[in-house]
Amino acid sequence: MDHSLNRESWLDSLRAGIPEIPPSEALARQAQGALLIDVREDGERAAGMPGGALGLSRGFLELRIEQVEPDRARPLLMLCGSGVRSLFAAEALNRMGYREVASVAGGFERWKSEGLPVSAAALDADAAERYARQLRLPQVGEAGQAKLAAAKVVLLGAGGLGAPAALYLAAAGVGQLTLIDDDLVERSNLHRQVIHADARVGMAKTESARLALNALNPRVRVETRTERLRADNVERLLEGHDLVIDGADNFPARYLLAAATRRLRLPMVYGAVERFTGLVSVFDPRRDDAPCYRCLFPEPPSAAEAPNCSEAGVLGVLPGIVGLLQATEALKLILGMGEPLVGRLLSFDALGMRFRETRLPRDPACPGCGAGARFTGYEDIAAICAAAG
């Protein structure tokens, strides 16, 4: 006797063991805490999806469901285009031990026809393809990609640190990048500032970087500010952004940046390089327990104590490593995931290939954020740095 199942009998056997509910009931259960999972592919969801649903393609469901929802007692509702793939999805989750799984009869087509809430797709076909690998991460998905698209990041410096950070933030789909730099591209920059090219030597770094970023991802808006950060323009240049990437190569700019980000309550992703070593941290004034830049460097060192790259030299790949770490921290802050380097200083030794983390507590006596700290103006900060230099 042939015990094989054809398609219809197989579906009948699934329906015998998987509850099917109408979309209206799924909406009611969703309001009571059930998780609605749209198992259609990314391209299908580009036309919209049920309001509040989680997009997780059928092909990756078993691989990622435990990251998305580890609680096997939570009610799960599977939805696809017409109500067939959702049956297979529900069966798979039953086999994985999820105890209360149902399939939405009729799928998204019936959901729409009944006039139930539909969220407009955050992504068009180009974005769905461009960010496909990133969208597959449960911690990102379409909601996270929308956060990235809405974010505005300002980068101080389009050089060694700003170059890799800007390239990867643009590739990730950050909506606006504002580049602040008053320098021109020099041939000596090219061994580490990979956003520039030999043909653009002599061009403003901001314009050279804009050309490279637009070529990489034309969806990203690149704003250029070809001017030097000063006491009289620092707040104007930073206002309206969500966070700052510190790629400065001098202490006066850093101290101005630190003061302005604290006053504007903008997270500052700090990075620094010299010879074979690099430093990374995050100073987030939105957190009451977070240290500020002056908890690390209360007063500016002299030029002899802290030479820049043109004086001390730097291994070309080092700014790339540090800049990518800064880009990683920026993405974490935008997406609200992971543990940012707040209250921690990460140092990297390229020669020993070692990372070391140092606790960086808030200093009660800090001249920038301590109880006795007083802000007397950006001009005073610039004067202090000038005296140290």
For each residue, the residues with C-beta under 8 A, 3 or more apart:
1:
2:
3:
4:
5: 9 10 13
6: 9 10
7: 10 11
8: 11 12
9: 5 6 12 13
10: 5 6 7 13 14
11: 7 8 14 15 84 87
12: 8 9 15 16
13: 5 9 10 16 17
14: 10 11 17 18 87 88 90 91
15: 11 12 18 20 87
16: 12 13
17: 13 14 91 94
18: 14 15 87 90 91 94 101 102 103
19: 101 102 103
20: 15 83 87 102 103 104 105
21: 25 26 29 77 102 103 104 105
22: 25 26 104 105 106 110 114
23: 26 27 50 104 105 106 110 111 114 116
24: 27 28 114 116
25: 21 22 28 29
26: 21 22 23 29 30 34 36 50 77 79 102 104 111
27: 23 24 30 31 50 116 117
28: 24 25 31 32
29: 21 25 26 32 33 34 75 77 102
30: 26 27 33 34 35 36 52 53 77
31: 27 28
32: 28 29
33: 29 30 74 75
34: 26 29 30 74 75 76 77
35: 30 54 68 69 74 75 76 77
36: 26 30 50 52 53 54 77 79 104
37: 53 54 55 56 61 68 76 77 78 79 89
38: 45 49 50 53 54 55 56 79 80 108
39: 56 57 58 61 78 79 80 85 86 89
40: 44 45 49 55 57 58 79 80 81 85 108
41: 44 45 57 58 59
42: 45 46 55 57 123 128 132 135
43: 46 125 128
44: 40 41 47 81
45: 38 40 41 42 48 49 55 121 128 142
46: 42 43 121 123 124 125 128
47: 44 121
48: 45 112 118 119 120 121
49: 38 40 45 53 55 108 118 119 121 142
50: 23 26 27 36 38 53 79 108 111 116 117 118 119
51: 116 117 118 119
52: 30 36 117 119
53: 30 36 37 38 49 50 79 119
54: 35 36 37 38 68 141
55: 37 38 40 42 45 49 135 141 142
56: 37 38 39 60 61 64 65 68 138 141
57: 39 40 41 42 60 61 136
58: 39 40 41 61 80 85 88 89
59: 41
60: 56 57 63 64 136
61: 37 39 56 57 58 64 65 89 92 93
62: 65 92 93 96
63: 60
64: 56 60 61 67 68 136 138
65: 56 61 62 68 69 93 96 98
66: 69 70 96
67: 64 70 138 139
68: 35 37 54 56 64 65 138
69: 35 65 66 74 76
70: 66 67
71: 74
72: 96 97 98 99
73: 99 100
74: 33 34 35 69 71 98 100
75: 29 33 34 35 100 101 102
76: 34 35 37 69 90 93 98 100 101 102
77: 21 26 29 30 34 35 36 37 101 102 103 104
78: 37 39 86 87 89 90 93 101 102 103 104
79: 26 36 37 38 39 40 50 53 86 103 104 107 108 111
80: 38 39 40 58 83 84 85 86 89 107 108
81: 40 44 84 85 107 108 109
82: 106 107 108 109
83: 20 80 86 87 103 104 105 106 107 110
84: 11 80 81 87 88 107
85: 39 40 58 80 81 88 89
86: 39 78 79 80 83 89 90 103 104 107
87: 11 14 15 18 20 78 83 84 90 91 103
88: 14 58 84 85 91 92
89: 37 39 58 61 78 80 85 86 92 93 103
90: 14 18 76 78 86 87 93 94 101 102 103
91: 14 17 18 87 88 94 95
92: 61 62 88 89 95 96
93: 61 62 65 76 78 89 90 96 98 101
94: 17 18 90 91 97 98 101
95: 91 92
96: 62 65 66 72 92 93
97: 72 94
98: 65 72 74 76 93 94 101
99: 72 73
100: 73 74 75 76
101: 18 19 75 76 77 78 90 93 94 98
102: 18 19 20 21 26 29 75 76 77 78 90
103: 18 19 20 21 77 78 79 83 86 87 89 90
104: 20 21 22 23 26 36 77 78 79 83 86 107 110 111
105: 20 21 22 23 83 110
106: 22 23 82 83 109 110 111 113
107: 79 80 81 82 83 84 86 104 110 111
108: 38 40 49 50 79 80 81 82 111 112
109: 81 82 106 112 113
110: 22 23 83 104 105 106 107 113 114
111: 23 26 50 79 104 106 107 108 114 116 118
112: 48 108 109 115 116 118
113: 106 109 110
114: 22 23 24 110 111
115: 112
116: 23 24 27 50 51 111 112
117: 27 50 51 52
118: 48 49 50 51 111 112
119: 48 49 50 51 52 53 122
120: 48
121: 45 46 47 48 49 124 142
122: 119 127 142 143 145 146 149
123: 42 46 127 128 131 135 142 145 146
124: 46 121 127 128
125: 43 46 128 129
126: 129 130 219
127: 122 123 124 130 131 145 149 173 219
128: 42 43 45 46 123 124 125 131 132 135
129: 125 126 132
130: 126 127 173 217 219
131: 123 127 128 134 135 145 172 173
132: 42 128 129 135 136
133: 136
134: 131 137 140 145 172 173
135: 42 55 123 128 131 132 140 141 142 145
136: 57 60 64 132 133
137: 134 140 141 144
138: 56 64 67 68 141
139: 67 144 335 337
140: 134 135 137 144 145 335
141: 54 55 56 135 137 138 144 145
142: 45 49 55 121 122 123 135 145 146
143: 122 146 147
144: 137 139 140 141 147 148 335 337
145: 122 123 127 131 134 135 140 141 142 148 149 173
146: 122 123 142 143 149 150
147: 143 144 150 151 334 335 336
148: 144 145 151 172 173 174 175 331 334 335
149: 122 127 145 146 173 174 175
150: 146 147 175
151: 147 148 174 175 176 242 243 334
152: 175 176 178 240 241 242
153: 169 174 176 177 178 241 242 243 244 245 330 334
154: 177 178 180 237 238 241 243 244 245
155: 158 162 165 166 177 178 179 180 244 245 247
156: 162 180 181 229 244 245 246 247 248 253 257
157: 160 161 162 180 181 246 247 248 249
158: 155 162 163 166 179 180 181 183 193 195 205 206 208 209 247
159: 162 163 181 183 189 192 193 205 247 249 319
160: 157 163 189 192 193 247 249 273 309 314 319 320 323
161: 157 164 165 245 246 247 271 273 319 322 323 326
162: 155 156 157 158 159 165 166 179 181 195 209 245 247 323
163: 158 159 160 166 167 192 193 194 195 196 209 319 320 323
164: 161 167 168 194 195 319 320 323 324 327
165: 155 161 162 168 169 245 247 271 323 324 326 327 330
166: 155 158 162 163 169 170 177 179 195 209 213 245
167: 163 164 170 171 194 195 212 213 216
168: 164 165 171 172 324 327
169: 153 165 166 172 174 177 245 327 330 331
170: 166 167 173 174 177 213 216 217 220 222
171: 167 168 216 217
172: 131 134 148 168 169 327 331
173: 127 130 131 134 145 148 149 170 217 219 220
174: 148 149 151 153 169 170 177 220 330 331 334
175: 148 149 150 151 152 220 221
176: 151 152 153 220 221 222 223
177: 153 154 155 166 169 170 174 213 220 221 222 223
178: 152 153 154 155 222 223 224 225 237 241
179: 155 158 162 166 205 206 209 210 222 223 224 225
180: 154 155 156 157 158 206 225 227 229 237
181: 156 157 158 159 162 204 205 206 209 225 226
182: 204 226 227 228
183: 158 159 186 204 205
184: 202 203 204 205
185: 189 190 193 196 200 201 202 203 204 205 208
186: 183 189 201
187: 190 198 201
188: 191 310
189: 159 160 185 186 192 193 196 205
190: 185 187 193 194 196 197 198 201
191: 188 316
192: 159 160 163 189 314 316 317 318 319 320
193: 158 159 160 163 185 189 190 196 205 319
194: 163 164 167 190 320
195: 158 162 163 164 166 167 208 209 212 213
196: 163 185 189 190 193 200 201 205 208 209 212
197: 190 200 208 212
198: 187 190 201
199:
200: 185 196 197 203 208 211
201: 185 186 187 190 196 198
202: 184 185
203: 184 185 200 207 208
204: 181 182 183 184 185 207 208 224 226
205: 158 159 179 181 183 184 185 189 193 196 208 209
206: 158 179 180 181 209 210 224 225 226
207: 203 204 210 211 224 226
208: 158 185 195 196 197 200 203 204 205 211 212
209: 158 162 163 166 179 181 195 196 205 206 212 213 222 224
210: 179 206 207 213 214 222 224
211: 200 207 208 214 215
212: 167 195 196 197 208 209 215 216
213: 166 167 170 177 195 209 210 216 217 220 222
214: 210 211 217 218 220 222
215: 211 212 218
216: 167 170 171 212 213
217: 130 170 171 173 213 214 220
218: 214 215
219: 126 127 130 173
220: 170 173 174 175 176 177 213 214 217
221: 175 176 177
222: 170 176 177 178 179 209 210 213 214
223: 176 177 178 179
224: 178 179 204 206 207 209 210
225: 178 179 180 181 206 237
226: 181 182 204 206 207
227: 180 182 230 233 237
228: 182 253
229: 156 180 233 234 237 248 253 256 257
230: 227 233 234 256 382
231: 234 256 377 378 379 381 382
232: 378 379
233: 227 229 230 236 237
234: 229 230 231 237 238 256 257 259 260 378
235: 238 239 260 263 264 378
236: 233 239
237: 154 178 180 225 227 229 233 234
238: 154 234 235 241 244 257 260 261 264 266
239: 235 236 264
240: 152
241: 152 153 154 178 238 244 266
242: 151 152 153 266 267 333 334
243: 151 153 154 266 267 268 269 330 333 334
244: 153 154 155 156 238 241 257 261 266 267 268 269
245: 153 154 155 156 161 162 165 166 169 269 271 326 327 330
246: 156 157 161 254 257 268 269 270 271 326
247: 155 156 157 158 159 160 161 162 165 271 323 326
248: 156 157 229 253 254 257
249: 157 159 160 253 308 309
250: 253 254 308
251: 254 255 297 300 301 306 385 388 389
252: 255 256 300 382 385 386 389
253: 156 228 229 248 249 250 256 257
254: 246 248 250 251 257 258 293
255: 251 252 258 259 293 294 300 381 382 384 385
256: 229 230 231 234 252 253 259 260 378 381 382
257: 156 229 234 238 244 246 248 253 254 260 261 268 293
258: 254 255 261 262 268 283 292 293 294 368
259: 234 255 256 262 263 368 375 378 381
260: 234 235 238 256 257 263 264 266 378
261: 238 244 257 258 264 265 266 267 268 283 285
262: 258 259 265 283 285 292 368 369
263: 235 259 260 375
264: 235 238 239 260 261
265: 261 262 285 286
266: 238 241 242 243 244 260 261 285
267: 242 243 244 261 282 283 284 285 286 333 340
268: 243 244 246 257 258 261 282 283 284 293
269: 243 244 245 246 280 282 326 329 330 333
270: 246 279 280 281 282 283 293 326
271: 161 165 245 246 247 278 279 280 322 323 325 326
272: 278 279 322
273: 160 161 277 278 279 309 314 318 319 322
274: 277 278 306 307 309 312 314
275: 312 313 314 315
276: 315 318 349 350 351
277: 273 274 318 347 348 349 350
278: 271 272 273 274 318 319 321 322 325 347 348 350
279: 270 271 272 273 322 345 346 347 348
280: 269 270 271 322 325 326 329 341 345 346 348
281: 270 296 341 342 344 345 346 360
282: 267 268 269 270 329 333 340 341 342
283: 258 261 262 267 268 270 290 291 292 293 342
284: 267 268 287 290 333 340 342
285: 261 262 265 266 267 290 292 369
286: 265 267 290
287: 284 290 342
288:
289: 343 362
290: 283 284 285 286 287 342 343 362
291: 283 295 296 342 343 360 361 362 363 366 369
292: 258 262 283 285 295 362 366 368 369
293: 254 255 257 258 268 270 283 296 297 368
294: 255 258 297 298 363 366 367 368 369
295: 291 292 298 360 361 362 363 366 368 369
296: 281 291 293 345 360
297: 251 293 294 300 301
298: 294 295 363 366 367 368
299: 367 384 388
300: 251 252 255 297 384 385 388 389
301: 251 297 305 306 388
302: 305 306 388 389
303: 306 307 388 389
304: 307
305: 301 302
306: 251 274 301 302 303
307: 274 303 304 311 312
308: 249 250 311 312
309: 160 249 273 274 312 313 314
310: 188
311: 307 308
312: 274 275 307 308 309
313: 275 309
314: 160 192 273 274 275 309 318 319
315: 275 276 318 350
316: 191 192 319 320
317: 192 320 321 350
318: 192 273 276 277 278 314 315 321 322 348 350
319: 159 160 161 163 164 192 193 273 278 314 316 322 323
320: 160 163 164 192 194 316 317 323 324
321: 278 317 318 324 325 348 350
322: 161 271 272 273 278 279 280 318 319 325 326 348
323: 160 161 162 163 164 165 247 271 319 320 326 327
324: 164 165 168 320 321 327 328
325: 271 278 280 321 322 328 329 346 348
326: 161 165 245 246 247 269 270 271 280 322 323 329 330
327: 164 165 168 169 172 245 323 324 330 331
328: 324 325 331 332
329: 269 280 282 325 326 332 333 340 341
330: 153 165 169 174 243 245 269 326 327 333 334
331: 148 169 172 174 327 328 334 335
332: 328 329 335 336 337 338 339 340
333: 242 243 267 269 282 284 329 330 336 340
334: 147 148 151 153 174 242 243 330 331
335: 139 140 144 147 148 331 332
336: 147 332 333
337: 139 144 332
338: 332
339: 332
340: 267 282 284 329 332 333
341: 280 281 282 329 344 345 346
342: 281 282 283 284 287 290 291
343: 289 290 291 359 360 361 362
344: 281 341 357 358 359 360
345: 279 280 281 296 341 357 358 359 360
346: 279 280 281 325 341 355 356 357 358
347: 277 278 279 355 356 357 358
348: 277 278 279 280 318 321 322 325 354 355 356
349: 276 277 352 353 354 355 356
350: 276 277 278 315 317 318 321 353
351: 276
352: 349
353: 349 350
354: 348 349
355: 346 347 348 349
356: 346 347 348 349
357: 344 345 346 347
358: 344 345 346 347
359: 343 344 345
360: 281 291 295 296 343 344 345
361: 291 295 343
362: 289 290 291 292 295 343 366 369
363: 291 294 295 298 366 369 370
364: 370 371
365: 370 372
366: 291 292 294 295 298 362 363 369 370 373
367: 294 298 299 370 373
368: 258 259 262 292 293 294 295 298 373
369: 262 285 291 292 294 295 362 363 366 373
370: 363 364 365 366 367 373
371: 364
372: 365
373: 366 367 368 369 370
374:
375: 259 263
376: 380
377: 231 380 381
378: 231 232 234 235 256 259 260 381 382
379: 231 232 382 383
380: 376 377 383 384
381: 231 255 256 259 377 378 384 385
382: 230 231 252 255 256 378 379 385 386
383: 379 380 386 387
384: 255 299 300 380 381 387 388
385: 251 252 255 300 381 382 388 389
386: 252 382 383 389
387: 383 384
388: 251 299 300 301 302 303 384 385
389: 251 252 300 302 303 385 386
